[in-house]
């Protein structure tokens, strides 16, 4: 515990930002949510699927921890 993942330390090939999903992956996940193709239904919930928020028309960038 507390050890860096092999290949992703300070001398690794990938930075933290390389591990984050890109806009295309986020759009696919949003589409999968809206169409029930990727995420299943919640059994016992009495109501329709909650809508995913629309993505902004600008480039996405990590904003760090928000408390």
C-alpha positions in Angstrom: 0.0 0.0 0.0 1.2 3.5 -0.8 3.5 2.3 -3.6 3.2 3.9 -7.0 1.9 1.8 -9.9 4.7 0.2 -11.9 5.4 2.4 -14.9 3.5 5.4 -13.6 5.9 6.8 -11.0 8.0 9.9 -11.4 10.1 8.2 -14.0 7.1 6.5 -15.8 6.0 7.0 -19.3 2.6 8.5 -18.5 1.6 11.5 -16.5 -1.6 11.8 -14.4 -3.2 13.8 -17.1 -2.6 11.0 -19.6 -4.8 8.7 -17.4 -7.8 11.0 -17.4 -10.6 10.3 -19.9 -10.7 12.6 -23.0 -13.8 14.3 -24.3 -14.7 11.5 -26.7 -14.7 9.0 -23.8 -16.8 11.3 -21.7 -19.3 11.8 -24.6 -19.5 8.0 -25.1 -20.2 7.4 -21.4 -22.9 10.1 -21.5 -24.5 8.6 -24.6 -24.3 5.1 -23.0 -26.0 6.5 -19.9 -28.8 8.2 -21.8 -29.6 5.2 -24.0 -29.2 2.6 -21.2 -26.6 0.8 -23.5 -23.7 1.0 -21.1 -25.3 1.3 -17.7 -28.1 -0.9 -16.4 -31.4 0.1 -14.8 -31.9 0.7 -11.1 -34.5 -1.9 -10.1 -36.9 -0.6 -7.5 -36.5 3.1 -8.5 -40.0 4.5 -9.3 -39.2 6.9 -12.0 -37.4 7.5 -15.3 -33.7 7.6 -15.9 -32.2 10.9 -14.7 -30.7 12.9 -17.6 -27.0 13.4 -17.8 -25.9 17.0 -17.9 -25.0 18.4 -21.3 -21.3 18.8 -22.0 -20.1 22.4 -22.4 -19.2 23.5 -25.9 -15.6 24.3 -24.7 -12.5 22.1 -24.2 -12.6 20.1 -21.0 -9.7 20.4 -18.6 -9.1 18.9 -15.2 -9.9 21.3 -12.4 -8.3 19.5 -9.5 -10.0 18.7 -6.2 -13.0 20.7 -5.4 -14.1 20.8 -1.7 
